[in-house]
Amino acid sequence: MTVTIEVIRDEAFTLLSDMERLELIQISATTRNTAREKGKLSEQYGGALRLSDARYEAYQNAIREGRDEWNRDTC
């Protein structure tokens, strides 16, 4: 039987690897290779916005304001 799953957290992949070592499941080679290629999000998406300096600064200010509001409202 073949089942396809989407791993959301790295800890889940660790659990799956442990299950494979116990010979409870078998992880396909393509799944194993995809997990290695995934890498850091900063490497995957760094520079993806391609904004001008002014628009980048406005974007960063909006992010900062949102975080400040979140911290203010949750504290």
N, C-alpha and C positions, 0 to 999 in steps of 0.2 A: 504494500500500500504506500502511496506517495502523498504527502501533505505539504503544501506550501504555506509558510508563515512569514510575517513581516516582524522583524525584531525591532522594538522601539527603543530599548535601553541596552547598553553594552553588557550589563549584568545578566540579561536574559541569554545572550550569546554565550557567556561563560557557563551558564547552567546547561545549555545545549551541548557545549563541548564536554562538560563533565558526564552528561548522559551518553555521549558517544564513547567516551573512554570506558564506561561501564557496559558497553555493547548493548545499550537499550535502543539506540537510534543510529542512523548513519547520515552524516551531513554530506551533501553532494559537493563535488570539487568546485563547481561554479559558485555555489553559495560561499564556500570558504574563500575563494579568490575575491568575490565581491566584498566580503567583510574586510579583507586586507586593504583593498583599494579605496575604501570609503574615506579614510583619513579624517583630518580635523575639518570642522565646518569653516574655520577661518581660511584654510587653504582652498576649500571648495568655492567659497563665495566672496573672498576678499577682492575688492575692486569691481564687483559685479554691477554696482549702481552707475558708475561712470558719470558722476555729477561734476558740474563746474564747482570751483572753490566756494562761490557764494551759495549755491544750492546745497552743497555738502554742509556748510556751516549752518544753514537754516534747518536742515535735516537733523543735524546733531543737537541743535537747540531744542527742537521739538521733542526729540528723544529724552533729553535732559529734563525738560519741563514735565513730561509724562512720568518719568521716574520720581521726580520731586513730588508731584501730586499723589502718586501711589504711596510713597513713604509717608507723606503728611496725613493721608486719609486712613492708613492702616496702623499708624503708631498711636 
